[in-house]
Amino acid sequence: MWQHCVYNESPYALLNKQSIKKVTDIKTIIDGTEWSSEFTETTYGKNNSFKYEVSLQRINRMDSLTERANYGREIDPQIDPGRKVYRKPKVAKRLFNESLYTGTYKTPYSFKSIGLDQVNISLQAVNHTDAIVKRLKPFDHTHILPYRVIKNTDTLIHKIQVWDPSFHNYQYKTFFDCYDDCKELAWEFLARYYKDQRNTEHILQQNNIKIVYYDMDTYDLKSVTGLDKNITYSNGPDTFRLWNLDDPDVKNRYNKAVDICEEFLNTTGLTDTRLEFRSKDGI
């Protein structure tokens, strides 16, 4: 979604846990399937007040070659530990440490005061709280909820790759350690992404907000955002190879991951990530 907005030179904002990042003044050059962009990135946060202040502003760049090179990079690789870990370059120091803007301030905060009513907005499901939804509701925005039809393990196995060792208080170093010791916790980790998404959908419904569903397997963001152009990929969006399956150890971990995903799908009956299917799989 972020790349889609930059590609269309359409300003957007990310509502993170402790800050709001807004991208404006986008200039994008497109050459066939390759593209490059330059833009102003402004980060807002709370600084002992009920008012947003700029904590960082810089000129940033994004391009198709870099994005493709970093696609699928893992912070803590599970299936292929030998893969180079992608770490974002250090940026200029913020003027202050942002405080949480959700659930910590009784005085209403204003998204409109920093122009969020004039840009596209992206939220992670885990940050999509009832309080935030109520403050976004007056804006003339289309609320897009991505979903996925789960047809096979290919649509699930990537959740193993984003394993976070902090899950369950650092008790398990890898996802496979968690699965071998406590299968129920491994199931909980795989299910939480879909649970968060469905909770978001529930909040939108409770606030009588119309939802436009986006099938993530269509790669057709233009159809739901109304922006002019879809990003095109030189070799198609599904050509990224995330593992070196010629390595016997990697192949064994990959095979185990596939088996685990098949077991999870057979156990839960997960087939579709939309809320209406919660009654079927209990997630």
C-alpha positions in Angstrom: 0.0 0.0 0.0 2.8 2.4 0.9 4.6 1.7 -2.4 1.3 2.1 -4.3 0.8 5.6 -2.8 4.4 6.7 -3.6 4.1 5.2 -7.1 1.0 7.4 -7.6 2.6 10.5 -5.9 -0.3 10.4 -3.5 0.6 11.5 0.1 0.0 9.0 2.9 0.5 8.6 6.7 1.3 5.6 8.8 -0.2 5.4 12.3 2.4 3.6 14.3 2.2 2.7 18.0 4.2 5.7 19.2 4.2 8.1 16.3 2.6 9.2 13.1 4.7 9.3 9.9 3.5 11.4 7.0 4.9 11.3 3.5 4.4 14.3 1.3 5.9 16.2 -1.7 6.3 12.9 -3.6 8.1 13.0 -7.0 8.2 9.6 -8.8 9.9 8.8 -12.1 8.7 5.6 -13.9 10.7 3.9 -16.6 8.9 0.7 -17.7 8.7 -1.6 -14.7 11.3 0.3 -12.8 10.6 3.4 -10.7 12.2 5.7 -8.2 10.8 8.3 -5.8 11.9 11.2 -3.6 9.7 12.5 -0.8 9.5 14.4 2.5 9.0 12.2 5.5 7.7 13.9 8.7 7.3 12.1 12.0 5.0 13.5 14.7 4.8 12.5 18.3 3.6 13.7 21.7 6.0 15.6 23.9 4.5 16.1 27.3 1.5 17.8 25.8 -1.8 17.0 24.1 -0.5 18.5 20.9 1.4 16.8 18.0 4.9 18.1 17.4 7.4 17.3 14.7 10.1 15.0 16.1 11.9 14.3 12.8 11.8 15.5 9.2 14.0 14.4 6.4 14.1 13.8 2.6 13.9 10.1 1.9 14.0 7.9 -1.3 12.4 4.7 -2.4 13.0 2.7 -5.6 11.9 -0.5 -7.2 15.3 -2.2 -7.2 15.9 -1.6 -3.5 12.4 -2.7 -2.6 12.7 -5.9 -4.6 16.1 -6.6 -3.0 14.7 -6.2 0.5 11.4 -8.1 -0.2 11.0 -10.9 2.3 14.1 -10.1 4.3 13.8 -11.4 7.8 15.0 -9.9 11.1 15.4 -13.3 12.6 15.4 -15.9 9.8 13.6 -19.1 10.6 13.7 -21.4 7.5 17.0 -20.1 6.1 19.2 -18.7 8.9 22.0 -18.1 6.4 20.0 -15.3 4.6 21.4 -11.8 4.9 19.5 -9.9 7.5 18.1 -6.6 6.3 18.5 -3.7 8.8 17.3 -0.3 8.0 20.0 2.4 8.0 20.2 4.7 11.0 18.4 8.0 10.6 18.8 11.4 12.2 18.0 11.5 15.9 14.5 12.5 16.8 14.0 15.7 18.8 12.3 13.8 21.6 11.0 10.3 22.4 7.4 10.0 21.3 4.8 8.9 23.8 2.0 6.5 23.0 -0.8 8.5 21.5 -3.4 5.7 22.0 -4.9 4.8 25.3 -2.8 7.2 27.3 -4.4 10.6 26.8 -7.9 11.5 28.1 -8.0 14.8 26.2 -9.1 14.1 22.6 -6.3 14.4 20.1 -6.8 15.8 16.6 -5.6 13.9 13.5 -7.0 16.8 11.4 -4.6 19.3 13.1 -1.7 17.6 11.2 -3.6 17.2 7.9 -4.5 13.5 8.1 -7.9 14.3 6.6 -6.0 15.1 3.4 -3.9 12.0 2.9 -4.2 8.2 2.6 -3.8 6.5 6.0 -2.4 3.1 6.7 -2.8 1.2 10.0 -1.5 -2.1 11.2 -4.4 -4.2 12.5 -2.9 -4.3 16.0 -3.0 -0.5 16.2 -6.6 -0.2 14.9 -8.3 0.6 18.2 -11.9 1.8 18.8 -10.6 5.2 19.8 -8.7 5.7 16.6 -11.5 4.5 14.4 -13.9 7.0 16.1 -11.5 9.9 15.3 -11.1 8.7 11.7 -14.8 8.3 11.1 -15.6 11.9 10.3 -13.0 11.9 7.4 -14.2 11.3 3.9 -12.1 8.2 3.5 -12.8 4.8 2.0 -12.0 2.1 4.6 -10.1 -0.8 2.9 -9.6 -4.1 4.7 -7.3 -6.6 3.0 -8.1 -10.3 3.3 -6.8 -13.5 1.9 -8.4 -16.8 0.9 -6.3 -19.6 2.3 -6.0 -22.2 -0.4 -2.7 -23.9 0.6 0.4 -23.6 2.8 1.9 -20.9 0.5 -0.4 -18.3 2.0 0.5 -19.3 5.6 4.2 -20.3 5.6 5.3 -16.6 5.6 3.9 -16.2 9.1 6.6 -18.5 10.4 9.2 -16.3 8.8 8.1 -13.3 10.9 8.5 -15.2 14.2 9.5 -12.8 17.0 11.7 -14.3 19.8 10.0 -12.0 22.3 6.8 -14.0 21.8 6.0 -15.7 25.1 8.7 -13.8 27.0 11.7 -15.1 25.0 11.1 -18.6 26.1 11.7 -20.0 22.6 14.5 -18.9 20.2 12.8 -20.2 17.1 9.3 -21.0 15.9 10.3 -24.6 15.6 11.4 -24.7 19.2 8.0 -23.4 20.2 6.2 -25.9 18.0 8.2 -28.9 19.4 7.7 -27.9 23.0 4.1 -26.4 23.0 2.1 -26.8 19.8 -0.8 -24.8 21.3 1.5 -21.7 21.6 2.7 -22.2 18.0 -0.9 -22.2 16.9 -1.6 -19.1 18.9 1.3 -17.3 17.2 0.1 -18.3 13.7 -3.5 -17.3 14.5 -2.8 -13.9 16.1 -2.4 -12.1 12.7 -5.8 -13.2 11.5 -7.3 -12.6 14.9 -6.0 -9.0 15.0 -7.4 -8.4 11.4 -10.8 -9.8 12.4 -10.9 -7.7 15.5 -10.3 -4.7 13.3 -13.1 -5.6 11.1 -15.4 -6.0 14.2 -14.5 -2.5 15.4 -15.3 -1.0 12.0 -18.7 -2.8 11.9 -19.5 -1.7 15.5 -18.9 1.9 14.4 -21.2 1.4 11.3 -18.3 2.1 8.9 -18.6 0.7 5.4 -15.8 -1.6 4.5 -14.3 -2.2 1.0 -12.6 -5.6 1.0 -9.4 -6.1 -0.9 -8.3 -9.6 -2.0 -4.5 -9.5 -1.5 -4.0 -12.1 -4.3 -5.3 -9.9 -7.0 -2.5 -7.3 -6.9 -5.0 -4.7 -8.1 -4.9 -1.9 -5.5 -6.1 0.5 -8.2 -9.5 -1.1 -8.1 -10.0 -0.1 -4.4 -7.9 3.0 -3.9 -9.0 4.8 -7.0 -5.4 5.9 -7.6 -4.5 5.8 -11.3 -1.7 3.3 -11.6 -0.8 -0.2 -10.3 2.8 -1.1 -9.8 4.0 -3.5 -12.4 6.6 -6.2 -11.7 9.2 -7.2 -14.2 8.8 -10.9 -13.5 5.5 -10.9 -11.7 4.8 -10.4 -8.0 5.2 -14.1 -7.0 8.8 -14.7 -8.3 10.7 -13.9 -5.1 12.6 -16.9 -3.8 13.1 -16.5 -0.1 15.0 -19.7 0.7 18.0 -21.5 -0.7 16.4 -24.9 -1.0 19.6 -26.4 -2.5 20.9 -26.4 1.1 19.8 -29.7 2.7 19.4 -28.1 6.2 17.2 -25.3 4.7 15.2 -27.8 2.7 14.5 -29.8 5.9 13.3 -26.8 7.7 11.2 -25.7 4.8 9.6 -29.2 4.6 8.9 -29.1 8.3 7.3 -25.6 8.0 5.1 -26.9 5.2 4.0 -29.9 7.4 3.3 -27.6 10.3 1.2 -25.2 8.1 -0.8 -28.2 6.7 -1.4 -29.4 10.3 -2.5 -25.9 11.4 -5.0 -25.6 8.5 -6.4 -29.0 9.0 -6.7 -28.4 12.8 -8.4 -25.0 12.6 -10.2 -25.3 9.3 -9.0 -21.7 8.3 -10.0 -20.9 4.7 -10.7 -17.2 4.7 -9.4 -14.4 6.9 -12.6 -12.3 7.0 -14.6 -12.0 10.2 -17.6 -13.9 8.9 -15.5 -17.1 8.9 -14.6 -16.8 12.6 -17.6 -19.0 13.4 -16.0 -21.8 11.3 -12.5 -21.8 12.6 -12.7 -20.0 16.0 -9.8 -17.6 15.3 
